[in-house]
Amino acid sequence: PKNTVKRTVAFSKKAGETIKVSLDIEPTTKYVNVGIVKPSGKTSYVRCKGEISYTFNLTETGSYRVYVSNTNDSAVHVMGYYIK
């Protein structure tokens, strides 16, 4: 649905490590934000449509979450994975 955010469960990572996210978004003309919630509570994200493979470089040690945010006025279908 519109204006929906989906988050993963929290997992631990160390500064200097990475999180890789790979997604397919339909319809391919709609944008979503995909990002991480850092241990500090701040977010880092990229805006994308269609397909994306992106690696987040981590600067903090602690608990992280991956999220996808639909900012469209209509529903989108997102499939993918992350490597923690």
Salt bridges, closest charged atoms under 4 A:
GLU17 OE1 - LYS13 NZ 3.58
ASP73 OD1 - LYS2 NZ 3.98
